[in-house]
Amino acid sequence: MDFELIDKTADTQFKELERRIWRLQSGGTIDSLKTIGAETSHQIGASFVSLKQLATRYTPNEQLAKLLWNTGKREQQILFLRYFAGKT
């Protein structure tokens, strides 16, 4: 198992994003996800548009992106994709 130290900035931004994502809850998005058969028990239901707008407030940071992806949650992984778009 590999370990990587996370700098304080990435950790602070991650915690801030978690709080901001929580505030973007949308019952309509959850209903839409349920309609297509998606698992929603651990999802917030933030819309893609809201997440895209949120992501524009932050400078891409590889450590932050890893923290977001490793949550395994839809909203955080959408933000992860914003950070790595165009890098591959």
C-alpha positions in Angstrom: 0.0 0.0 0.0 1.4 3.4 -1.0 0.9 6.5 1.2 1.2 10.1 0.2 1.3 13.1 2.4 -1.5 15.6 1.7 -0.6 19.2 2.0 -2.6 21.5 4.2 -4.0 23.5 1.3 -5.5 20.4 -0.4 -6.9 19.1 2.8 -8.5 22.5 3.6 -10.0 22.8 0.1 -11.3 19.2 0.3 -13.2 19.9 3.5 -14.5 23.1 2.1 -15.7 21.4 -1.1 -17.4 18.7 1.0 -19.4 21.4 2.8 -20.3 23.2 -0.4 -21.3 20.0 -2.2 -23.7 19.2 0.7 -25.4 22.6 0.3 -26.1 21.8 -3.4 -28.5 19.0 -2.5 -31.3 18.6 -5.0 -34.3 16.2 -4.7 -34.9 16.6 -8.4 -31.5 15.3 -9.3 -31.9 12.3 -6.9 -35.3 11.5 -8.5 -33.7 11.6 -12.0 -30.9 9.3 -10.9 -33.5 6.9 -9.4 -35.5 7.0 -12.7 -32.5 5.6 -14.6 -31.8 3.0 -11.9 -28.7 4.6 -10.3 -27.8 3.8 -6.7 -28.6 7.0 -4.7 -28.2 6.0 -1.1 -24.8 7.7 -0.7 -25.4 10.5 -3.2 -26.1 14.2 -2.5 -28.0 14.9 -5.7 -26.1 18.0 -6.8 -26.7 18.9 -10.4 -23.9 18.6 -12.9 -24.3 22.3 -13.7 -23.9 23.3 -10.0 -20.8 21.1 -9.7 -19.3 22.6 -12.8 -19.8 26.1 -11.5 -18.4 25.1 -8.1 -15.3 23.6 -9.8 -14.5 26.9 -11.5 -13.8 28.5 -8.1 -10.7 26.3 -7.5 -7.4 26.0 -9.2 -6.6 22.4 -10.3 -4.6 20.5 -7.7 -3.6 16.9 -8.1 -3.8 16.1 -4.4 -7.2 17.6 -4.1 -8.3 15.6 -7.2 -7.1 12.4 -5.6 -9.0 13.1 -2.4 -12.2 13.8 -4.4 -11.9 10.6 -6.5 -11.1 8.3 -3.5 -14.4 9.2 -1.8 -16.2 7.0 -4.3 -19.1 9.5 -4.4 -20.8 10.8 -7.6 -20.5 14.5 -6.9 -16.8 14.4 -5.8 -15.9 12.2 -8.8 -17.5 14.7 -11.2 -15.3 17.4 -9.6 -12.3 15.1 -10.0 -13.0 14.9 -13.7 -12.9 18.7 -14.0 -9.4 18.7 -12.5 -8.0 16.1 -15.0 -10.0 17.1 -18.1 -7.5 17.5 -21.0 -4.5 16.2 -19.1 -4.5 12.8 -20.8 
